[in-house]
């Protein structure tokens, strides 16, 4: 099971994911984040991945989708605290060239 | 090389089984005492193959997925098979960032990840008959 929690500060939305991010989990995460994005304006979306223990290319699709959405809304997106195995998938997919990973 | 152990399971084409399949493969591979990184690579590749079978092979409808794992002294071969729609153009499917279902927000990285995280990847597919993925991961001697 994947848990999702949020923190809003001004126009920064931080999304904390906990668990395994695969195709099974992605749909719920996508809907939950997109709902937050329409609730009130967000200029920066931060995806905190410190508690994500597994991610495959379904997670990459989710991130690219949210990145494109933020861009179309005139905002930006960052990824925070990915573990080594997650970072490997992010780098291999070229996401590290698309957005800031810290 | 002679196999030292082998197992085969079948399960329904349901997304909840993605984690089941990768955990089973990793648990079986653990007999060879791989590193955590090697296990993570194996889990990711298995997850990609099973997800492909569910989304593309069976187009998110009912079906059975077969997974066979064969252990050798220093490697594992994983065979993941579906009897779904098959792949129209394997070469195209292997291109990173290509996806036949852009509406699903897929990254199109499945085969690229399997290829990069495993030591070999073989794709056999026949339109209307299904797809068989055979991939091998070598584990470093410790």
gemmi code that builds the backbone of each chain (N, CA, C; Angstrom):
import gemmi

chains = {
    "A": [
        ("UNK", (0.831, -1.212, 0.000), (0.000, 0.000, 0.000), (0.860, 1.255, 0.000)),
        ("UNK", (0.401, 2.241, -0.746), (1.129, 3.498, -0.806), (0.338, 4.564, -0.045)),
        ("UNK", (1.033, 5.267, 0.848), (0.370, 6.339, 1.601), (0.752, 7.688, 1.015)),
        ("UNK", (-0.231, 8.594, 0.976), (0.026, 9.932, 0.443), (-0.351, 10.975, 1.495)),
        ("UNK", (0.557, 11.891, 1.793), (0.209, 13.015, 2.664), (0.687, 14.319, 2.020)),
        ("UNK", (0.112, 15.426, 2.468), (0.417, 16.726, 1.852), (0.838, 17.764, 2.853)),
        ("UNK", (1.583, 18.749, 2.360), (1.831, 19.946, 3.145), (1.712, 21.132, 2.194)),
        ("UNK", (0.924, 22.134, 2.586), (0.802, 23.332, 1.762), (1.415, 24.506, 2.478)),
        ("UNK", (2.269, 25.231, 1.783), (2.876, 26.416, 2.373), (2.881, 27.473, 1.286)),
        ("UNK", (2.105, 28.536, 1.476), (1.898, 29.523, 0.414), (1.455, 28.795, -0.850)),
        ("UNK", (2.251, 28.916, -1.913), (1.826, 28.224, -3.145), (2.728, 27.022, -3.445)),
        ("UNK", (3.351, 26.507, -2.378), (4.174, 25.302, -2.535), (3.416, 24.098, -1.971)),
        ("UNK", (3.247, 23.105, -2.811), (2.589, 21.873, -2.366), (3.640, 20.772, -2.296)),
        ("UNK", (3.841, 20.227, -1.086), (4.759, 19.094, -0.948), (3.936, 17.826, -0.762)),
        ("UNK", (4.227, 16.836, -1.601), (3.527, 15.554, -1.536), (4.507, 14.513, -1.002)),
        ("UNK", (4.128, 13.864, 0.097), (4.975, 12.828, 0.691), (4.407, 11.466, 0.336)),
        ("UNK", (5.208, 10.663, -0.329), (4.768, 9.313, -0.686), (5.488, 8.309, 0.198)),
        ("UNK", (4.745, 7.288, 0.645), (5.352, 6.267, 1.486), (4.914, 4.894, 0.995)),
        ("UNK", (5.880, 4.064, 0.606), (5.553, 2.713, 0.140), (6.105, 2.449, -1.252)),
        ("UNK", (5.406, 1.611, -2.018), (5.896, 1.182, -3.324), (5.097, 1.839, -4.444)),
        ("UNK", (5.821, 2.502, -5.340), (5.184, 3.249, -6.421), (5.257, 2.435, -7.712)),
        ("UNK", (4.214, 1.643, -7.963), (4.145, 0.871, -9.205), (2.843, 1.205, -9.923)),
        ("UNK", (2.557, 0.498, -10.996), (1.348, 0.749, -11.796), (0.088, 0.656, -10.941)),
        ("UNK", (0.083, -0.301, -10.007), (-1.075, -0.504, -9.136), (-1.354, 0.738, -8.269)),
        ("UNK", (-0.276, 1.379, -7.803), (-0.417, 2.507, -6.875), (-0.614, 3.842, -7.596)),
        ("UNK", (-0.140, 3.890, -8.864), (-0.044, 5.173, -9.559), (-1.392, 5.895, -9.746)),
        ("UNK", (-2.443, 5.124, -10.053), (-3.727, 5.749, -10.362), (-4.249, 6.602, -9.204)),
        ("UNK", (-4.159, 6.038, -8.003), (-4.645, 6.744, -6.816), (-3.805, 8.007, -6.560)),
        ("UNK", (-2.493, 7.878, -6.718), (-1.596, 9.015, -6.475), (-1.908, 10.139, -7.463)),
        ("UNK", (-2.085, 9.749, -8.721), (-2.363, 10.711, -9.784), (-3.636, 11.502, -9.475)),
        ("UNK", (-4.685, 10.783, -9.128), (-5.969, 11.438, -8.838), (-5.866, 12.354, -7.635)),
        ("UNK", (-5.160, 11.871, -6.603), (-5.058, 12.648, -5.374), (-4.256, 13.932, -5.593)),
        ("UNK", (-3.146, 13.834, -6.325), (-2.334, 15.041, -6.576), (-3.105, 16.014, -7.470)),
        ("UNK", (-3.719, 15.504, -8.536), (-4.431, 16.377, -9.470), (-5.577, 17.119, -8.789)),
        ("UNK", (-6.216, 16.472, -7.822), (-7.292, 17.110, -7.068), (-6.735, 18.281, -6.250)),
        ("UNK", (-5.565, 18.059, -5.641), (-4.913, 19.117, -4.861), (-4.540, 20.305, -5.754)),
        ("UNK", (-4.134, 20.013, -6.993), (-3.688, 21.070, -7.903), (-4.843, 21.972, -8.335)),
        ("UNK", (-6.069, 21.417, -8.357), (-7.201, 22.273, -8.748), (-7.866, 22.956, -7.548)),
        ("UNK", (-7.589, 22.464, -6.347), (-8.192, 23.045, -5.138), (-7.817, 24.504, -4.960)),
        ("UNK", (-6.494, 24.777, -5.024), (-6.035, 26.168, -5.010), (-4.689, 26.222, -5.730)),
        ("UNK", (-4.318, 27.391, -6.263), (-3.160, 27.476, -7.153), (-1.859, 26.989, -6.506)),
        ("UNK", (-1.073, 26.265, -7.281), (0.216, 25.759, -6.820), (1.293, 26.239, -7.803)),
        ("UNK", (2.340, 26.881, -7.287), (3.421, 27.359, -8.155), (4.552, 26.339, -8.218)),
        ("UNK", (4.726, 25.619, -7.093), (5.800, 24.619, -7.052), (5.271, 23.335, -6.415)),
        ("UNK", (5.458, 22.243, -7.142), (5.060, 20.932, -6.627), (6.339, 20.178, -6.248)),
        ("UNK", (6.446, 19.785, -4.991), (7.607, 19.010, -4.554), (7.142, 17.590, -4.220)),
        ("UNK", (7.775, 16.631, -4.866), (7.446, 15.234, -4.600), (8.530, 14.678, -3.686)),
        ("UNK", (8.173, 14.453, -2.414), (9.158, 13.925, -1.468), (9.125, 12.403, -1.507)),
        ("UNK", (10.249, 11.819, -1.936), (10.275, 10.370, -2.150), (11.124, 9.636, -1.117)),
        ("UNK", (11.387, 10.301, 0.017), (12.280, 9.695, 1.011), (11.753, 8.359, 1.543)),
        ("UNK", (10.427, 8.176, 1.554), (9.865, 6.931, 2.097), (9.353, 5.996, 0.990)),
        ("UNK", (9.774, 6.263, -0.261), (9.392, 5.358, -1.353), (10.433, 4.240, -1.424)),
        ("UNK", (9.973, 2.994, -1.270), (10.916, 1.873, -1.191), (11.090, 1.162, -2.521)),
        ("UNK", (10.194, 1.447, -3.474), (10.287, 0.810, -4.793), (9.623, 1.709, -5.814)),
        ("UNK", (10.249, 1.815, -6.998), (9.584, 2.540, -8.090), (10.000, 1.939, -9.426)),
        ("UNK", (9.026, 1.756, -10.324), (9.359, 1.319, -11.680), (8.915, 2.396, -12.669)),
        ("UNK", (8.842, 2.063, -13.957), (8.578, 3.097, -14.955), (7.158, 3.667, -14.859)),
        ("UNK", (6.271, 2.974, -14.141), (4.945, 3.556, -13.912), (5.066, 4.833, -13.096)),
        ("UNK", (6.006, 4.846, -12.155), (6.285, 6.039, -11.355), (6.851, 7.158, -12.224)),
        ("UNK", (7.676, 6.770, -13.189), (8.258, 7.753, -14.106), (7.134, 8.422, -14.918)),
        ("UNK", (6.191, 7.594, -15.393), (5.053, 8.127, -16.144), (4.245, 9.108, -15.308)),
        ("UNK", (4.057, 8.764, -14.041), (3.319, 9.640, -13.124), (4.036, 10.985, -12.973)),
        ("UNK", (5.358, 10.932, -12.786), (6.134, 12.157, -12.571), (6.111, 13.038, -13.820)),
        ("UNK", (6.340, 12.418, -14.991), (6.329, 13.194, -16.244), (4.950, 13.846, -16.454)),
        ("UNK", (3.891, 13.098, -16.150), (2.533, 13.620, -16.286), (2.285, 14.825, -15.396)),
        ("UNK", (2.761, 14.748, -14.128), (2.567, 15.870, -13.196), (3.460, 17.055, -13.593)),
        ("UNK", (4.670, 16.742, -14.104), (5.589, 17.792, -14.564), (4.928, 18.581, -15.707)),
        ("UNK", (4.353, 17.857, -16.672), (3.697, 18.514, -17.806), (2.505, 19.346, -17.338)),
        ("UNK", (1.787, 18.830, -16.360), (0.630, 19.535, -15.825), (1.062, 20.848, -15.148)),
        ("UNK", (2.122, 20.752, -14.316), (2.630, 21.940, -13.635), (3.099, 22.978, -14.650)),
        ("UNK", (3.770, 22.498, -15.699), (4.273, 23.395, -16.743), (3.107, 24.105, -17.438)),
        ("UNK", (2.046, 23.370, -17.719), (0.895, 23.972, -18.398), (0.179, 24.969, -17.493)),
        ("UNK", (0.354, 24.815, -16.172), (-0.253, 25.754, -15.212), (0.691, 26.905, -14.898)),
        ("UNK", (1.856, 26.920, -15.546), (2.833, 27.994, -15.332), (3.678, 27.778, -14.085)),
        ("UNK", (3.661, 26.585, -13.521), (4.438, 26.303, -12.319), (5.621, 25.389, -12.606)),
        ("UNK", (6.237, 24.876, -11.535), (7.357, 23.963, -11.731), (7.274, 22.798, -10.739)),
        ("UNK", (8.195, 21.877, -10.883), (8.159, 20.668, -10.070), (9.566, 20.223, -9.692)),
        ("UNK", (9.698, 19.691, -8.489), (10.981, 19.179, -7.998), (10.775, 17.812, -7.368)),
        ("UNK", (11.843, 17.015, -7.362), (11.800, 15.741, -6.655), (12.777, 15.829, -5.482)),
        ("UNK", (12.329, 15.410, -4.300), (13.192, 15.513, -3.122), (13.465, 14.143, -2.506)),
        ("UNK", (14.688, 13.959, -2.072), (15.120, 12.821, -1.243), (14.871, 11.414, -1.792)),
        ("UNK", (15.106, 11.162, -3.082), (14.936, 9.775, -3.536), (16.060, 8.895, -3.001)),
        ("UNK", (15.735, 7.640, -2.640), (16.766, 6.684, -2.239), (17.571, 6.265, -3.453)),
        ("UNK", (18.661, 5.516, -3.219), (19.574, 5.152, -4.306), (18.898, 4.371, -5.438)),
        ("UNK", (18.049, 3.390, -5.066), (17.393, 2.580, -6.099), (16.395, 3.393, -6.918)),
        ("UNK", (15.760, 4.356, -6.247), (14.789, 5.224, -6.935), (15.555, 6.166, -7.870)),
        ("UNK", (16.664, 6.680, -7.366), (17.489, 7.610, -8.156), (17.977, 6.949, -9.447)),
        ("UNK", (18.292, 5.662, -9.331), (18.770, 4.914, -10.499), (17.705, 4.900, -11.618)),
        ("UNK", (16.452, 4.681, -11.227), (15.355, 4.669, -12.213), (15.127, 6.081, -12.763)),
        ("UNK", (15.211, 7.086, -11.890), (15.005, 8.477, -12.314), (16.061, 8.884, -13.336)),
        ("UNK", (17.322, 8.523, -13.048), (18.420, 8.895, -13.935), (18.327, 8.165, -15.261)),
        ("UNK", (18.057, 6.865, -15.181), (17.978, 6.036, -16.388), (16.881, 6.541, -17.321)),
        ("UNK", (15.802, 7.109, -16.748), (14.686, 7.590, -17.551), (14.894, 9.012, -18.060)),
        ("UNK", (16.002, 9.633, -17.656), (16.293, 10.988, -18.123), (15.564, 12.076, -17.348)),
        ("UNK", (14.904, 11.715, -16.241), (14.151, 12.712, -15.471), (15.069, 13.712, -14.792)),
        ("UNK", (16.314, 13.282, -14.523), (17.245, 14.192, -13.851), (17.628, 15.358, -14.771)),
        ("UNK", (17.382, 15.192, -16.087), (17.651, 16.300, -17.011), (16.437, 17.217, -17.135)),
        ("UNK", (15.274, 16.704, -16.727), (14.020, 17.439, -16.901), (13.722, 18.349, -15.708)),
        ("UNK", (14.065, 17.879, -14.514), (13.729, 18.669, -13.324), (14.776, 18.490, -12.227)),
        ("UNK", (14.702, 19.388, -11.243), (15.673, 19.338, -10.148), (15.379, 18.147, -9.224)),
        ("UNK", (16.435, 17.408, -8.899), (16.316, 16.322, -7.930), (17.284, 16.618, -6.802)),
        ("UNK", (16.768, 16.737, -5.592), (17.691, 17.089, -4.497), (17.532, 16.142, -3.321)),
    ],
    "B": [
        ("UNK", (25.290, -24.611, -18.701), (25.278, -24.589, -17.234), (24.032, -25.291, -16.687)),
        ("UNK", (24.213, -26.045, -15.624), (23.098, -26.782, -15.033), (22.297, -25.902, -14.070)),
        ("UNK", (20.979, -25.918, -14.178), (20.165, -25.192, -13.185), (20.304, -25.851, -11.810)),
        ("UNK", (20.280, -25.043, -10.749), (20.328, -25.636, -9.414), (18.958, -25.602, -8.723)),
        ("UNK", (18.041, -24.788, -9.267), (16.693, -24.749, -8.695), (15.750, -24.088, -9.700)),
        ("UNK", (14.468, -24.391, -9.570), (13.513, -23.883, -10.542), (12.141, -23.774, -9.891)),
        ("UNK", (11.374, -22.789, -10.271), (9.988, -22.713, -9.798), (9.130, -22.053, -10.858)),
        ("UNK", (7.835, -22.347, -10.832), (6.916, -21.746, -11.794), (5.599, -21.451, -11.104)),
        ("UNK", (5.079, -20.240, -11.331), (3.771, -19.908, -10.759), (2.906, -19.285, -11.853)),
        ("UNK", (1.615, -19.282, -11.618), (0.723, -18.526, -12.495), (-0.212, -17.713, -11.617)),
        ("UNK", (-0.563, -16.542, -12.118), (-1.446, -15.671, -11.344), (-2.293, -14.837, -12.301)),
        ("UNK", (-3.360, -14.252, -11.745), (-4.278, -13.482, -12.576), (-3.675, -12.137, -12.974)),
        ("UNK", (-4.137, -11.652, -14.112), (-3.659, -10.374, -14.640), (-4.323, -9.218, -13.887)),
        ("UNK", (-3.856, -8.998, -12.650), (-4.392, -7.927, -11.808), (-3.227, -7.097, -11.300)),
        ("UNK", (-3.405, -5.776, -11.279), (-2.273, -4.907, -10.934), (-1.752, -5.170, -9.517)),
        ("UNK", (-2.611, -5.675, -8.641), (-2.169, -5.959, -7.277), (-1.120, -7.086, -7.281)),
        ("UNK", (-1.087, -7.878, -8.348), (-0.115, -8.970, -8.439), (1.268, -8.520, -8.919)),
        ("UNK", (1.412, -7.250, -9.296), (2.735, -6.743, -9.695), (3.723, -6.861, -8.533)),
        ("UNK", (3.284, -6.433, -7.360), (4.187, -6.510, -6.208), (4.375, -7.961, -5.771)),
        ("UNK", (3.300, -8.757, -5.876), (3.407, -10.182, -5.534), (4.501, -10.841, -6.380)),
        ("UNK", (4.463, -10.616, -7.691), (5.412, -11.278, -8.600), (6.851, -10.852, -8.318)),
        ("UNK", (7.085, -9.570, -8.110), (8.481, -9.135, -7.915), (9.029, -9.593, -6.568)),
        ("UNK", (8.138, -9.674, -5.555), (8.592, -10.142, -4.236), (8.925, -11.638, -4.285)),
        ("UNK", (8.095, -12.404, -5.000), (8.341, -13.848, -5.146), (9.675, -14.087, -5.863)),
        ("UNK", (9.896, -13.360, -6.975), (11.141, -13.534, -7.735), (12.354, -13.179, -6.870)),
        ("UNK", (12.228, -12.096, -6.112), (13.345, -11.661, -5.261), (13.591, -12.667, -4.138)),
        ("UNK", (12.511, -13.215, -3.568), (12.659, -14.187, -2.483), (13.360, -15.448, -2.999)),
        ("UNK", (12.987, -15.861, -4.215), (13.604, -17.064, -4.797), (15.082, -16.809, -5.084)),
        ("UNK", (15.378, -15.618, -5.620), (16.770, -15.267, -5.961), (17.639, -15.146, -4.718)),
        ("UNK", (17.022, -14.882, -3.569), (17.785, -14.672, -2.332), (18.660, -15.860, -1.960)),
        ("UNK", (18.294, -17.042, -2.477), (19.113, -18.239, -2.209), (20.549, -18.069, -2.679)),
        ("UNK", (20.743, -17.171, -3.671), (22.096, -16.965, -4.216), (22.853, -15.858, -3.480)),
        ("UNK", (22.227, -15.300, -2.443), (22.843, -14.248, -1.642), (23.274, -13.023, -2.472)),
        ("UNK", (22.371, -12.496, -3.293), (22.714, -11.299, -4.077), (22.793, -10.049, -3.196)),
        ("UNK", (23.357, -8.972, -3.743), (23.391, -7.708, -2.998), (21.999, -7.072, -3.055)),
        ("UNK", (21.762, -6.103, -2.185), (20.463, -5.426, -2.174), (20.214, -4.713, -3.499)),
        ("UNK", (21.296, -4.179, -4.081), (21.145, -3.473, -5.357), (20.759, -4.448, -6.475)),
        ("UNK", (21.388, -5.616, -6.478), (21.051, -6.624, -7.496), (19.588, -7.074, -7.353)),
        ("UNK", (19.150, -7.241, -6.114), (17.754, -7.632, -5.876), (16.787, -6.539, -6.326)),
        ("UNK", (17.162, -5.274, -6.063), (16.309, -4.153, -6.473), (16.209, -4.103, -7.999)),
        ("UNK", (17.317, -4.352, -8.698), (17.303, -4.376, -10.169), (16.362, -5.469, -10.673)),
        ("UNK", (16.468, -6.648, -10.058), (15.626, -7.782, -10.459), (14.141, -7.464, -10.245)),
        ("UNK", (13.842, -6.888, -9.072), (12.454, -6.557, -8.755), (11.883, -5.550, -9.762)),
        ("UNK", (12.703, -4.559, -10.109), (12.231, -3.533, -11.047), (11.934, -4.153, -12.410)),
        ("UNK", (12.857, -5.012, -12.892), (12.675, -5.631, -14.214), (11.440, -6.531, -14.235)),
        ("UNK", (11.238, -7.325, -13.173), (10.069, -8.209, -13.095), (8.784, -7.381, -13.081)),
        ("UNK", (8.813, -6.297, -12.315), (7.660, -5.419, -12.230), (7.296, -4.848, -13.610)),
        ("UNK", (8.316, -4.458, -14.370), (8.079, -3.918, -15.721), (7.431, -4.970, -16.618)),
        ("UNK", (7.961, -6.188, -16.576), (7.458, -7.242, -17.463), (6.015, -7.611, -17.111)),
        ("UNK", (5.735, -7.730, -15.803), (4.381, -8.101, -15.377), (3.397, -6.965, -15.692)),
        ("UNK", (3.831, -5.726, -15.481), (2.975, -4.569, -15.798), (2.656, -4.545, -17.295)),
        ("UNK", (3.660, -4.817, -18.121), (3.426, -4.878, -19.571), (2.384, -5.929, -19.925)),
        ("UNK", (2.497, -7.112, -19.281), (1.548, -8.194, -19.562), (0.126, -7.754, -19.214)),
        ("UNK", (-0.013, -7.040, -18.095), (-1.340, -6.607, -17.642), (-1.911, -5.503, -18.538)),
        ("UNK", (-1.081, -4.473, -18.790), (-1.582, -3.300, -19.525), (-1.678, -3.570, -21.032)),
        ("UNK", (-0.585, -4.147, -21.568), (-0.536, -4.310, -23.023), (-0.999, -5.701, -23.458)),
        ("UNK", (-0.461, -6.749, -22.808), (-0.810, -8.118, -23.204), (-2.305, -8.363, -23.093)),
        ("UNK", (-2.820, -8.166, -21.884), (-4.238, -8.433, -21.647), (-5.097, -7.167, -21.671)),
        ("UNK", (-4.493, -6.024, -21.978), (-5.224, -4.744, -22.072), (-6.142, -4.527, -20.874)),
        ("UNK", (-5.617, -4.843, -19.674), (-6.279, -4.647, -18.391), (-7.559, -5.479, -18.262)),
        ("UNK", (-7.657, -6.537, -19.085), (-8.800, -7.447, -18.943), (-8.293, -8.741, -18.288)),
        ("UNK", (-9.197, -9.714, -18.142), (-8.820, -10.972, -17.492), (-7.770, -11.736, -18.282)),
        ("UNK", (-6.936, -12.453, -17.570), (-5.935, -13.282, -18.234), (-5.050, -13.928, -17.186)),
        ("UNK", (-4.199, -14.843, -17.635), (-3.280, -15.510, -16.711), (-1.846, -15.181, -17.110)),
        ("UNK", (-1.046, -14.851, -16.112), (0.370, -14.554, -16.345), (1.190, -15.699, -15.736)),
        ("UNK", (2.179, -16.157, -16.472), (3.022, -17.268, -16.016), (4.418, -16.753, -15.729)),
        ("UNK", (4.970, -17.100, -14.600), (6.337, -16.679, -14.278), (7.151, -17.891, -13.862)),
        ("UNK", (8.271, -18.078, -14.546), (9.172, -19.175, -14.212), (10.521, -18.570, -13.837)),
        ("UNK", (11.105, -19.050, -12.756), (12.431, -18.584, -12.344), (13.370, -19.783, -12.299)),
        ("UNK", (14.524, -19.657, -12.941), (15.511, -20.737, -12.936), (16.806, -20.197, -12.332)),
        ("UNK", (17.271, -20.867, -11.304), (18.505, -20.428, -10.655), (19.690, -21.232, -11.174)),
        ("UNK", (20.759, -20.519, -11.467), (22.038, -21.156, -11.761), (22.985, -20.760, -10.640)),
        ("UNK", (24.210, -21.243, -10.712), (25.142, -20.982, -9.613), (25.302, -19.488, -9.313)),
        ("UNK", (25.358, -18.670, -10.364), (25.594, -17.248, -10.130), (24.628, -16.349, -10.918)),
        ("UNK", (23.470, -16.884, -11.286), (22.527, -16.047, -12.048), (21.100, -16.573, -11.917)),
        ("UNK", (20.165, -15.716, -12.296), (18.753, -16.136, -12.337), (18.191, -15.794, -13.712)),
        ("UNK", (17.419, -16.714, -14.258), (16.676, -16.437, -15.487), (15.200, -16.388, -15.126)),
        ("UNK", (14.536, -15.303, -15.532), (13.112, -15.151, -15.258), (12.370, -15.123, -16.588)),
        ("UNK", (11.357, -15.968, -16.698), (10.540, -16.015, -17.921), (9.125, -15.578, -17.551)),
        ("UNK", (8.648, -14.527, -18.195), (7.297, -14.032, -17.909), (6.495, -14.085, -19.203)),
        ("UNK", (5.380, -14.790, -19.139), (4.630, -15.082, -20.353), (3.157, -14.718, -20.207)),
        ("UNK", (2.588, -14.175, -21.276), (1.136, -13.970, -21.294), (0.579, -14.493, -22.606)),
        ("UNK", (-0.704, -14.794, -22.608), (-1.361, -15.247, -23.832), (-2.302, -14.157, -24.321)),
        ("UNK", (-1.789, -12.945, -24.322), (-2.593, -11.781, -24.704), (-2.459, -11.425, -26.178)),
        ("UNK", (-2.532, -10.127, -26.460), (-2.642, -9.670, -27.859), (-1.316, -9.714, -28.633)),
        ("UNK", (-0.179, -9.811, -27.907), (1.113, -9.817, -28.595), (1.557, -8.408, -28.972)),
        ("UNK", (2.820, -8.320, -29.388), (3.390, -7.005, -29.729), (3.459, -6.890, -31.250)),
        ("UNK", (2.930, -5.806, -31.762), (2.875, -5.600, -33.214), (4.285, -5.447, -33.794)),
        ("UNK", (5.103, -4.625, -33.146), (6.437, -4.330, -33.678), (7.427, -4.299, -32.503)),
        ("UNK", (8.165, -5.395, -32.308), (9.044, -5.513, -31.136), (10.138, -4.436, -31.160)),
        ("UNK", (10.714, -4.191, -32.331), (11.792, -3.187, -32.408), (11.298, -1.814, -31.949)),
        ("UNK", (10.092, -1.466, -32.357), (9.505, -0.184, -31.972), (9.255, -0.157, -30.458)),
        ("UNK", (8.750, -1.280, -29.919), (8.436, -1.361, -28.488), (9.689, -1.196, -27.628)),
        ("UNK", (10.848, -1.569, -28.181), (12.098, -1.484, -27.412), (12.657, -0.068, -27.367)),
        ("UNK", (12.181, 0.818, -28.238), (12.717, 2.187, -28.277), (12.321, 2.923, -26.996)),
        ("UNK", (13.314, 3.469, -26.254), (12.971, 4.205, -25.036), (12.008, 5.351, -25.338)),
        ("UNK", (11.020, 5.525, -24.473), (10.024, 6.595, -24.541), (8.947, 6.330, -25.587)),
        ("UNK", (9.002, 5.165, -26.269), (7.886, 4.828, -27.151), (6.800, 4.162, -26.325)),
        ("UNK", (5.567, 4.614, -26.481), (4.462, 3.905, -25.851), (3.303, 3.787, -26.823)),
        ("UNK", (2.676, 2.603, -26.823), (1.528, 2.405, -27.709), (0.257, 2.956, -27.070)),
        ("UNK", (0.364, 3.353, -25.795), (-0.814, 3.874, -25.105), (-0.507, 5.223, -24.445)),
        ("UNK", (-0.314, 6.284, -25.250), (0.057, 7.583, -24.688), (-1.002, 8.142, -23.735)),
        ("UNK", (-2.266, 7.735, -23.914), (-3.345, 8.258, -23.071), (-3.211, 7.799, -21.623)),
        ("UNK", (-2.400, 6.767, -21.381), (-2.274, 6.234, -20.021), (-1.131, 6.873, -19.231)),
        ("UNK", (-0.468, 7.878, -19.803), (0.669, 8.514, -19.132), (1.759, 7.508, -18.828)),
        ("UNK", (2.018, 6.598, -19.758), (3.093, 5.643, -19.564), (4.388, 6.279, -20.038)),
        ("UNK", (5.503, 5.912, -19.394), (6.782, 6.522, -19.746), (7.402, 5.863, -20.979)),
        ("UNK", (6.945, 4.661, -21.300), (7.535, 3.958, -22.444), (8.942, 3.462, -22.151)),
        ("UNK", (9.226, 3.280, -20.856), (10.590, 2.906, -20.458), (10.715, 1.441, -20.037)),
        ("UNK", (9.640, 0.690, -20.138), (9.636, -0.682, -19.629), (10.773, -1.546, -20.156)),
        ("UNK", (10.867, -1.682, -21.476), (11.905, -2.544, -22.046), (13.299, -1.958, -21.818)),
        ("UNK", (13.405, -0.619, -21.870), (14.716, 0.013, -21.643), (15.213, -0.299, -20.233)),
        ("UNK", (14.304, -0.293, -19.268), (14.685, -0.610, -17.884), (15.043, -2.087, -17.746)),
        ("UNK", (14.232, -2.963, -18.349), (14.552, -4.401, -18.286), (15.936, -4.649, -18.888)),
        ("UNK", (16.208, -4.013, -20.009), (17.473, -4.205, -20.702), (18.649, -3.684, -19.873)),
        ("UNK", (18.429, -2.539, -19.235), (19.508, -1.908, -18.489), (19.752, -2.579, -17.125)),
        ("UNK", (18.680, -3.060, -16.491), (18.814, -3.600, -15.133), (19.142, -5.096, -15.118)),
        ("UNK", (18.960, -5.766, -16.276), (19.283, -7.189, -16.362), (20.493, -7.342, -17.281)),
        ("UNK", (21.045, -8.561, -17.381), (22.210, -8.764, -18.245), (21.821, -9.224, -19.642)),
        ("UNK", (20.632, -9.816, -19.762), (20.153, -10.126, -21.108), (18.637, -10.059, -21.127)),
        ("UNK", (18.098, -9.748, -22.298), (16.644, -9.634, -22.457), (16.266, -10.168, -23.822)),
        ("UNK", (15.330, -11.116, -23.824), (14.870, -11.669, -25.088), (13.348, -11.548, -25.135)),
        ("UNK", (12.832, -11.013, -26.228), (11.383, -10.828, -26.355), (10.880, -11.672, -27.525)),
        ("UNK", (9.941, -12.578, -27.223), (9.297, -13.341, -28.293), (7.826, -12.976, -28.257)),
        ("UNK", (7.272, -12.636, -29.400), (5.867, -12.259, -29.399), (5.224, -12.581, -30.730)),
        ("UNK", (3.984, -12.963, -30.643), (3.239, -13.237, -31.859), (1.895, -12.565, -31.736)),
        ("UNK", (1.541, -11.786, -32.743), (0.277, -11.047, -32.696), (-0.894, -12.012, -32.494)),
        ("UNK", (-1.691, -11.751, -31.482), (-2.857, -12.588, -31.222), (-2.571, -13.823, -30.382)),
        ("UNK", (-1.288, -14.118, -30.136), (-0.946, -15.342, -29.391), (-0.319, -15.053, -28.029)),
        ("UNK", (0.414, -13.948, -27.921), (0.997, -13.609, -26.627), (2.457, -13.216, -26.700)),
        ("UNK", (3.030, -13.007, -25.526), (4.401, -12.517, -25.424), (5.153, -13.294, -24.360)),
        ("UNK", (6.413, -13.578, -24.647), (7.266, -14.286, -23.689), (8.556, -13.487, -23.527)),
        ("UNK", (8.806, -13.076, -22.299), (10.003, -12.302, -21.972), (10.960, -13.234, -21.216)),
        ("UNK", (12.179, -13.338, -21.689), (13.184, -14.135, -20.973), (14.336, -13.207, -20.620)),
        ("UNK", (14.619, -13.083, -19.338), (15.707, -12.186, -18.952), (16.573, -12.829, -17.870)),
        ("UNK", (17.863, -12.500, -17.922), (18.814, -13.103, -16.988), (19.592, -12.024, -16.253)),
        ("UNK", (19.781, -12.267, -14.972), (20.605, -11.352, -14.157), (21.734, -12.157, -13.536)),
        ("UNK", (22.953, -11.672, -13.736), (24.104, -12.320, -13.094), (24.346, -11.666, -11.745)),
        ("UNK", (24.722, -12.466, -10.773), (25.054, -11.924, -9.456), (26.555, -12.033, -9.255)),
        ("UNK", (27.131, -10.952, -8.753), (28.585, -10.947, -8.534), (28.948, -11.878, -7.390)),
        ("UNK", (30.099, -12.526, -7.546), (30.601, -13.388, -6.463), (30.989, -12.503, -5.286)),
        ("UNK", (30.612, -12.925, -4.070), (30.940, -12.104, -2.896), (31.902, -12.834, -1.973)),
    ],
}
model = gemmi.Model(1)
for chain_id, residues in chains.items():
    chain = gemmi.Chain(chain_id)
    for i, (resn, *xyz) in enumerate(residues, 1):
        res = gemmi.Residue()
        res.name, res.seqid = resn, gemmi.SeqId(i, " ")
        for name, pos in zip(("N", "CA", "C"), xyz):
            atom = gemmi.Atom()
            atom.name, atom.element = name, gemmi.Element(name[0])
            atom.pos, atom.b_iso = gemmi.Position(*pos), 0.0
            res.add_atom(atom)
        chain.add_residue(res)
    model.add_chain(chain)
structure = gemmi.Structure()
structure.add_model(model)
structure.setup_entities()
